Amino acid sequence: MADRKNQADLSAAEKRNFIDAVIALKRQGRYDEFITTHNAFIMSDTDDGERTGHRSPSFLPWHRRFLLQFERALQSVNPSVMLPYWDWTVDRSPSSSLWADTFLGGDGRSGDGRVTSGPFAFGGGNWPMNIRVDGRTFLRRALGVGTRELPTRAEVDAVLAMPTYDAAPWNSRSDGFRNNVEGWRGPNLHNRVHVWVGGQMTSGASPNDPVFWLHHCFIDKLWADWQRLHPSSGYVPVSAPRNVIGLRDTMKPWNDVTPEDMLDHTKFYTYL
Amino acid sequence: MQRLTRRDMVRRSMLVVAGTALAGQTAVATANASPQSPHAPRAADVPTAFDETYLGRHIEGWPAEGGHGGHTGHGGTDGHGLVEFVVRIDNDDLHVMQNADGTWISVIDHYETHPTPRDVARAAVRDLNGASLVPLAV
């Protein structure tokens, strides 16, 4: 079984293989398809309308499927590559090795926020912003500017302790684990990390920053952790009202995968 | 026959793009236009129009025509008559959305909520730092 590891535990070769595969997908034009899809769902998922990728129970299975597709694309370049996760409760500083020049590169510079170091720096020519919501053509970050602190382990544990997966009205007003991990309620986990990174990560085109995948891989791990803590609590709703994805409803854009298909991640990978 | 609202048009075009991008030929995403009548807006809940210069950018916004919640239909549990608003920065559309708790977000600043469309527009101006918006693909 293939393991997804904490990014802090990757060898230098594993980091290099991951970065090289990401850049290969970019060069092939395949990376940008993921940005386009993500932004499309960001813009169309609404609290009183159809909602599949965000602000709804299917936030977690939708992103699990999205990450699996990205991981398989990486593996088409190098079969040994697995997605790593970023545990931002531990690696919570702009000086973390996550942001080293040999991995994701550093913070944006003052003034325009441009990332100037590492494999995704504009000057390196490997990372054009083809799918963007504004005119800027370079990767940007502003680590710790939009919000000072990343979520803490205590905040994560409080959310993991919630016994119910989700609740009516199945949107950003809901109580339950899903909405608290997504961040519209409670200590704000997922949303806050996007804001902490800044730059493209605050926009609908957030996969422009490869840290998107490491962040969402940790969110995916938190879902698996929650399932282990609450074996008798399942995905709800089983039968959904209009505009909401129930346990056995198929999810766009694939139309052939349901939340039920995504419940057991060990069919696909395990977490170390 | 109810006209498609601006949000329906965004949904239709964006989901077709998304289906093409990741799911190839097998997935045909469809819009979810509803024959139901929109809920009547509650006037007190609709933010006021604005038109101002902020940090050198012209920002303006107004309630979208026919753009009150319910046009995609709801099952009676999720809809509270969410408001649709047009927001522009230097005449380019900024995609904005009201959350169920009444706060607002935009495509530029999607993971942080703001109290009003004007606050969303100002936050986007600060983030843009002089850059232009890329017009919506509708």
HADDOCK unambig.tbl for C-alpha pairs under 7 A between the chains (distance, minus, plus):
assign (segid A and resid 33 and name CA) (segid B and resid 21 and name CA) 5.14 0.50 0.50
assign (segid A and resid 33 and name CA) (segid B and resid 22 and name CA) 6.47 0.50 0.50
assign (segid A and resid 36 and name CA) (segid B and resid 18 and name CA) 6.35 0.50 0.50
assign (segid A and resid 37 and name CA) (segid B and resid 18 and name CA) 4.36 0.50 0.50
assign (segid A and resid 37 and name CA) (segid B and resid 21 and name CA) 6.51 0.50 0.50
assign (segid A and resid 37 and name CA) (segid B and resid 22 and name CA) 6.95 0.50 0.50
assign (segid A and resid 40 and name CA) (segid B and resid 14 and name CA) 4.84 0.50 0.50
assign (segid A and resid 40 and name CA) (segid B and resid 15 and name CA) 5.99 0.50 0.50
assign (segid A and resid 40 and name CA) (segid B and resid 18 and name CA) 6.04 0.50 0.50
assign (segid A and resid 43 and name CA) (segid B and resid 107 and name CA) 6.87 0.50 0.50
assign (segid A and resid 44 and name CA) (segid B and resid 10 and name CA) 6.91 0.50 0.50
assign (segid A and resid 44 and name CA) (segid B and resid 11 and name CA) 4.96 0.50 0.50
assign (segid A and resid 47 and name CA) (segid B and resid 78 and name CA) 6.99 0.50 0.50
assign (segid A and resid 47 and name CA) (segid B and resid 99 and name CA) 6.20 0.50 0.50
assign (segid A and resid 47 and name CA) (segid B and resid 100 and name CA) 5.75 0.50 0.50
assign (segid A and resid 48 and name CA) (segid B and resid 69 and name CA) 6.90 0.50 0.50
assign (segid A and resid 48 and name CA) (segid B and resid 70 and name CA) 6.91 0.50 0.50
assign (segid A and resid 48 and name CA) (segid B and resid 74 and name CA) 6.40 0.50 0.50
assign (segid A and resid 48 and name CA) (segid B and resid 78 and name CA) 5.47 0.50 0.50
assign (segid A and resid 48 and name CA) (segid B and resid 79 and name CA) 4.76 0.50 0.50
assign (segid A and resid 49 and name CA) (segid B and resid 72 and name CA) 5.36 0.50 0.50
assign (segid A and resid 49 and name CA) (segid B and resid 73 and name CA) 6.57 0.50 0.50
assign (segid A and resid 49 and name CA) (segid B and resid 74 and name CA) 6.66 0.50 0.50
assign (segid A and resid 133 and name CA) (segid B and resid 108 and name CA) 6.88 0.50 0.50
assign (segid A and resid 133 and name CA) (segid B and resid 133 and name CA) 6.08 0.50 0.50
assign (segid A and resid 133 and name CA) (segid B and resid 134 and name CA) 5.15 0.50 0.50
assign (segid A and resid 134 and name CA) (segid B and resid 131 and name CA) 6.43 0.50 0.50
assign (segid A and resid 134 and name CA) (segid B and resid 132 and name CA) 5.50 0.50 0.50
assign (segid A and resid 134 and name CA) (segid B and resid 133 and name CA) 4.15 0.50 0.50
assign (segid A and resid 134 and name CA) (segid B and resid 134 and name CA) 4.71 0.50 0.50
assign (segid A and resid 135 and name CA) (segid B and resid 131 and name CA) 5.60 0.50 0.50
assign (segid A and resid 135 and name CA) (segid B and resid 132 and name CA) 5.23 0.50 0.50
assign (segid A and resid 135 and name CA) (segid B and resid 133 and name CA) 6.13 0.50 0.50
assign (segid A and resid 135 and name CA) (segid B and resid 134 and name CA) 6.23 0.50 0.50
assign (segid A and resid 136 and name CA) (segid B and resid 131 and name CA) 6.44 0.50 0.50
assign (segid A and resid 169 and name CA) (segid B and resid 77 and name CA) 5.57 0.50 0.50
assign (segid A and resid 169 and name CA) (segid B and resid 78 and name CA) 4.87 0.50 0.50
assign (segid A and resid 172 and name CA) (segid B and resid 99 and name CA) 6.99 0.50 0.50
assign (segid A and resid 172 and name CA) (segid B and resid 100 and name CA) 6.38 0.50 0.50
assign (segid A and resid 173 and name CA) (segid B and resid 100 and name CA) 6.12 0.50 0.50
assign (segid A and resid 173 and name CA) (segid B and resid 101 and name CA) 6.47 0.50 0.50
assign (segid A and resid 191 and name CA) (segid B and resid 111 and name CA) 4.98 0.50 0.50
assign (segid A and resid 194 and name CA) (segid B and resid 111 and name CA) 6.64 0.50 0.50
assign (segid A and resid 195 and name CA) (segid B and resid 111 and name CA) 6.47 0.50 0.50
assign (segid A and resid 202 and name CA) (segid B and resid 108 and name CA) 6.60 0.50 0.50
assign (segid A and resid 202 and name CA) (segid B and resid 109 and name CA) 5.19 0.50 0.50
assign (segid A and resid 202 and name CA) (segid B and resid 110 and name CA) 5.85 0.50 0.50
assign (segid A and resid 202 and name CA) (segid B and resid 111 and name CA) 6.07 0.50 0.50
assign (segid A and resid 203 and name CA) (segid B and resid 107 and name CA) 5.42 0.50 0.50
assign (segid A and resid 203 and name CA) (segid B and resid 108 and name CA) 4.45 0.50 0.50
assign (segid A and resid 203 and name CA) (segid B and resid 109 and name CA) 5.17 0.50 0.50
assign (segid A and resid 203 and name CA) (segid B and resid 110 and name CA) 5.28 0.50 0.50
assign (segid A and resid 204 and name CA) (segid B and resid 107 and name CA) 5.20 0.50 0.50
assign (segid A and resid 204 and name CA) (segid B and resid 108 and name CA) 6.67 0.50 0.50
assign (segid A and resid 204 and name CA) (segid B and resid 110 and name CA) 6.18 0.50 0.50
assign (segid A and resid 241 and name CA) (segid B and resid 75 and name CA) 6.00 0.50 0.50
assign (segid A and resid 242 and name CA) (segid B and resid 74 and name CA) 6.34 0.50 0.50
assign (segid A and resid 242 and name CA) (segid B and resid 75 and name CA) 5.80 0.50 0.50
assign (segid A and resid 253 and name CA) (segid B and resid 18 and name CA) 6.46 0.50 0.50
assign (segid A and resid 253 and name CA) (segid B and resid 19 and name CA) 4.91 0.50 0.50
assign (segid A and resid 253 and name CA) (segid B and resid 23 and name CA) 6.08 0.50 0.50
assign (segid A and resid 253 and name CA) (segid B and resid 27 and name CA) 6.39 0.50 0.50
assign (segid A and resid 253 and name CA) (segid B and resid 29 and name CA) 6.69 0.50 0.50
assign (segid A and resid 254 and name CA) (segid B and resid 23 and name CA) 5.30 0.50 0.50
assign (segid A and resid 254 and name CA) (segid B and resid 27 and name CA) 6.09 0.50 0.50
assign (segid A and resid 255 and name CA) (segid B and resid 27 and name CA) 6.30 0.50 0.50
